Amino acid sequence: MPTTNPKTQTKSASVIALLSRGKGASIDDICQATKWQTHSARAFLTGLRKKGYVIIREQCGDEGTAYRITQTPDQNPQRAAS
């Protein structure tokens, strides 16, 4: 009987999942999850914004800065109109 390997989650999907959490994710969280350097994590956030994701940046007291997705491309009416 052939076995199928479960598809591994991509780094992109992992980052989007982190950013979709209620508290969002810090750059350090993204770097730890993906093994990326900070400039790569920031570039990925820029890429998501260009694809139509709305990402906000929040100051979380002593914990630092968190990034969070508030709208995905299919929820963004401006993106759908263009």
TORTORFI-721707 format. One record per atom (N, C-alpha, C): residue in three letters; atom name; y, x, z; residue number from 0. Coordinates in steps of 0.2 Angstrom, whole numbers, m for minus. Example, Ala and Ser with C-alpha at 12.3 -4.5 7.8 and 13.67 -1.06 7.14 Angstrom:
<sites>
SITE residuo atomo     Y     X     Z num
SITE     ALA     N   m28    66    39   0
SITE     ALA    CA   m22    62    39   0
SITE     ALA     C   m16    66    39   0
SITE     SER     N   m11    64    35   1
SITE     SER    CA    m5    68    36   1
SITE     SER     C     0    64    39   1
</sites>
This chain:
<sites>
SITE residuo atomo     Y     X     Z num
SITE     MET     N    m6     4     0   0
SITE     MET    CA     0     0     0   0
SITE     MET     C     6     4     0   0
SITE     PRO     N    11     4    m5   1
SITE     PRO    CA    17     8    m5   1
SITE     PRO     C    22     6     1   1
SITE     THR     N    24    11     3   2
SITE     THR    CA    29    10     8   2
SITE     THR     C    36    11     6   2
SITE     THR     N    41     8     8   3
SITE     THR    CA    48     9     6   3
SITE     THR     C    52    12    11   3
SITE     ASN     N    55    17    10   4
SITE     ASN    CA    60    20    15   4
SITE     ASN     C    66    16    16   4
SITE     PRO     N    68    14    22   5
SITE     PRO    CA    74    11    23   5
SITE     PRO     C    80    15    20   5
SITE     LYS     N    85    12    17   6
SITE     LYS    CA    90    15    14   6
SITE     LYS     C    95    18    20   6
SITE     THR     N    96    24    20   7
SITE     THR    CA   101    27    25   7
SITE     THR     C   108    25    24   7
SITE     GLN     N   111    24    29   8
SITE     GLN    CA   118    22    29   8
SITE     GLN     C   123    27    26   8
SITE     THR     N   127    26    22   9
SITE     THR    CA   131    31    19   9
SITE     THR     C   137    33    24   9
SITE     LYS     N   140    39    23  10
SITE     LYS    CA   146    41    28  10
SITE     LYS     C   151    36    27  10
SITE     SER     N   153    33    21  11
SITE     SER    CA   158    29    20  11
SITE     SER     C   157    22    24  11
SITE     ALA     N   150    20    23  12
SITE     ALA    CA   149    14    27  12
SITE     ALA     C   149    15    34  12
SITE     SER     N   148    21    37  13
SITE     SER    CA   148    22    44  13
SITE     SER     C   155    22    46  13
SITE     VAL     N   160    25    42  14
SITE     VAL    CA   167    25    44  14
SITE     VAL     C   170    18    44  14
SITE     ILE     N   168    14    39  15
SITE     ILE    CA   171     7    38  15
SITE     ILE     C   168     3    44  15
SITE     ALA     N   162     4    46  16
SITE     ALA    CA   160     1    52  16
SITE     ALA     C   163     3    59  16
SITE     LEU     N   165    10    59  17
SITE     LEU    CA   169    12    65  17
SITE     LEU     C   176     9    65  17
SITE     LEU     N   179     9    59  18
SITE     LEU    CA   186     6    59  18
SITE     LEU     C   186    m1    60  18
SITE     SER     N   180    m5    59  19
SITE     SER    CA   180   m12    59  19
SITE     SER     C   179   m14    66  19
SITE     ARG     N   178   m10    71  20
SITE     ARG    CA   177   m12    78  20
SITE     ARG     C   183   m14    81  20
SITE     GLY     N   183   m18    86  21
SITE     GLY    CA   189   m21    89  21
SITE     GLY     C   194   m15    91  21
SITE     LYS     N   191   m10    94  22
SITE     LYS    CA   196    m4    96  22
SITE     LYS     C   197     1    91  22
SITE     GLY     N   194     0    85  23
SITE     GLY    CA   195     5    80  23
SITE     GLY     C   191    11    81  23
SITE     ALA     N   194    17    78  24
SITE     ALA    CA   191    23    79  24
SITE     ALA     C   197    29    78  24
SITE     SER     N   196    34    82  25
SITE     SER    CA   200    40    81  25
SITE     SER     C   198    44    76  25
SITE     ILE     N   202    49    74  26
SITE     ILE    CA   200    54    69  26
SITE     ILE     C   194    58    72  26
SITE     ASP     N   194    59    78  27
SITE     ASP    CA   189    63    81  27
SITE     ASP     C   182    59    81  27
SITE     ASP     N   182    52    82  28
SITE     ASP    CA   176    48    81  28
SITE     ASP     C   174    49    74  28
SITE     ILE     N   178    48    69  29
SITE     ILE    CA   176    49    62  29
SITE     ILE     C   173    55    60  29
SITE     CYS     N   176    61    63  30
SITE     CYS    CA   174    67    62  30
SITE     CYS     C   167    69    65  30
SITE     GLN     N   166    66    71  31
SITE     GLN    CA   159    67    74  31
SITE     GLN     C   154    63    70  31
SITE     ALA     N   156    57    68  32
SITE     ALA    CA   151    53    64  32
SITE     ALA     C   149    56    58  32
SITE     THR     N   153    59    54  33
SITE     THR    CA   152    61    47  33
SITE     THR     C   151    69    47  33
SITE     LYS     N   153    73    52  34
SITE     LYS    CA   153    80    51  34
SITE     LYS     C   159    82    46  34
SITE     TRP     N   164    78    45  35
SITE     TRP    CA   170    80    41  35
SITE     TRP     C   175    84    45  35
SITE     GLN     N   179    88    42  36
SITE     GLN    CA   185    91    45  36
SITE     GLN     C   190    85    45  36
SITE     THR     N   195    86    50  37
SITE     THR    CA   201    81    51  37
SITE     THR     C   204    80    44  37
SITE     HIS     N   206    85    40  38
SITE     HIS    CA   209    83    34  38
SITE     HIS     C   205    79    29  38
SITE     SER     N   199    80    29  39
SITE     SER    CA   194    75    25  39
SITE     SER     C   194    68    28  39
SITE     ALA     N   194    67    34  40
SITE     ALA    CA   194    61    37  40
SITE     ALA     C   201    57    35  40
SITE     ARG     N   206    61    36  41
SITE     ARG    CA   213    58    34  41
SITE     ARG     C   213    56    27  41
SITE     ALA     N   210    60    22  42
SITE     ALA    CA   210    59    15  42
SITE     ALA     C   206    53    14  42
SITE     PHE     N   200    52    18  43
SITE     PHE    CA   196    46    17  43
SITE     PHE     C   200    40    18  43
SITE     LEU     N   204    40    24  44
SITE     LEU    CA   208    34    26  44
SITE     LEU     C   213    32    20  44
SITE     THR     N   216    37    17  45
SITE     THR    CA   221    36    12  45
SITE     THR     C   217    33     6  45
SITE     GLY     N   211    35     4  46
SITE     GLY    CA   207    32    m1  46
SITE     GLY     C   205    25     0  46
SITE     LEU     N   204    23     7  47
SITE     LEU    CA   203    16     8  47
SITE     LEU     C   209    12     7  47
SITE     ARG     N   215    15     9  48
SITE     ARG    CA   221    11     8  48
SITE     ARG     C   222    10     1  48
SITE     LYS     N   221    15    m4  49
SITE     LYS    CA   221    14   m11  49
SITE     LYS     C   217     9   m14  49
SITE     LYS     N   211     8   m10  50
SITE     LYS    CA   206     3   m13  50
SITE     LYS     C   208    m4   m10  50
SITE     GLY     N   213    m5    m6  51
SITE     GLY    CA   215   m11    m4  51
SITE     GLY     C   214   m13     3  51
SITE     TYR     N   211    m8     7  52
SITE     TYR    CA   210   m10    14  52
SITE     TYR     C   217    m9    18  52
SITE     VAL     N   218   m13    23  53
SITE     VAL    CA   224   m13    27  53
SITE     VAL     C   222    m9    33  53
SITE     ILE     N   224    m4    34  54
SITE     ILE    CA   222     0    40  54
SITE     ILE     C   229     1    45  54
SITE     ILE     N   228    m1    51  55
SITE     ILE    CA   234     1    55  55
SITE     ILE     C   232     6    60  55
SITE     ARG     N   238     9    62  56
SITE     ARG    CA   237    15    67  56
SITE     ARG     C   240    13    74  56
SITE     GLU     N   236    13    79  57
SITE     GLU    CA   238    11    86  57
SITE     GLU     C   238    17    91  57
SITE     GLN     N   243    17    95  58
SITE     GLN    CA   243    22   100  58
SITE     GLN     C   240    19   106  58
SITE     CYS     N   235    22   109  59
SITE     CYS    CA   230    19   114  59
SITE     CYS     C   231    23   121  59
SITE     GLY     N   237    24   123  60
SITE     GLY    CA   239    27   129  60
SITE     GLY     C   236    34   129  60
SITE     ASP     N   232    36   135  61
SITE     ASP    CA   230    42   135  61
SITE     ASP     C   224    44   131  61
SITE     GLU     N   221    39   128  62
SITE     GLU    CA   215    40   123  62
SITE     GLU     C   217    43   116  62
SITE     GLY     N   224    42   115  63
SITE     GLY    CA   226    45   108  63
SITE     GLY     C   227    39   103  63
SITE     THR     N   227    41    97  64
SITE     THR    CA   228    36    91  64
SITE     THR     C   221    34    89  64
SITE     ALA     N   221    27    87  65
SITE     ALA    CA   216    24    84  65
SITE     ALA     C   218    21    78  65
SITE     TYR     N   213    21    73  66
SITE     TYR    CA   214    17    67  66
SITE     TYR     C   209    11    66  66
SITE     ARG     N   212     6    63  67
SITE     ARG    CA   208     0    63  67
SITE     ARG     C   209    m4    57  67
SITE     ILE     N   204    m6    54  68
SITE     ILE    CA   204   m11    48  68
SITE     ILE     C   206   m18    50  68
SITE     THR     N   212   m20    47  69
SITE     THR    CA   214   m27    48  69
SITE     THR     C   212   m32    42  69
SITE     GLN     N   212   m29    36  70
SITE     GLN    CA   210   m33    30  70
SITE     GLN     C   206   m29    26  70
SITE     THR     N   201   m32    23  71
SITE     THR    CA   197   m29    18  71
SITE     THR     C   200   m31    11  71
SITE     PRO     N   198   m27     5  72
SITE     PRO    CA   201   m29    m1  72
SITE     PRO     C   200   m36    m3  72
SITE     ASP     N   195   m39    m1  73
SITE     ASP    CA   193   m46    m3  73
SITE     ASP     C   197   m51     1  73
SITE     GLN     N   200   m49     7  74
SITE     GLN    CA   205   m53    11  74
SITE     GLN     C   212   m52     9  74
SITE     ASN     N   214   m47     5  75
SITE     ASN    CA   221   m45     4  75
SITE     ASN     C   223   m49    m2  75
SITE     PRO     N   227   m54    m1  76
SITE     PRO    CA   230   m58    m7  76
SITE     PRO     C   234   m54   m12  76
SITE     GLN     N   238   m49   m10  77
SITE     GLN    CA   242   m45   m14  77
SITE     GLN     C   237   m41   m19  77
SITE     ARG     N   232   m38   m16  78
SITE     ARG    CA   227   m34   m20  78
SITE     ARG     C   224   m39   m26  78
SITE     ALA     N   222   m45   m24  79
SITE     ALA    CA   218   m49   m28  79
SITE     ALA     C   223   m51   m34  79
SITE     ALA     N   229   m52   m33  80
SITE     ALA    CA   234   m54   m38  80
SITE     ALA     C   235   m49   m43  80
SITE     SER     N   235   m42   m41  81
SITE     SER    CA   236   m37   m46  81
SITE     SER     C   231   m35   m51  81
</sites>
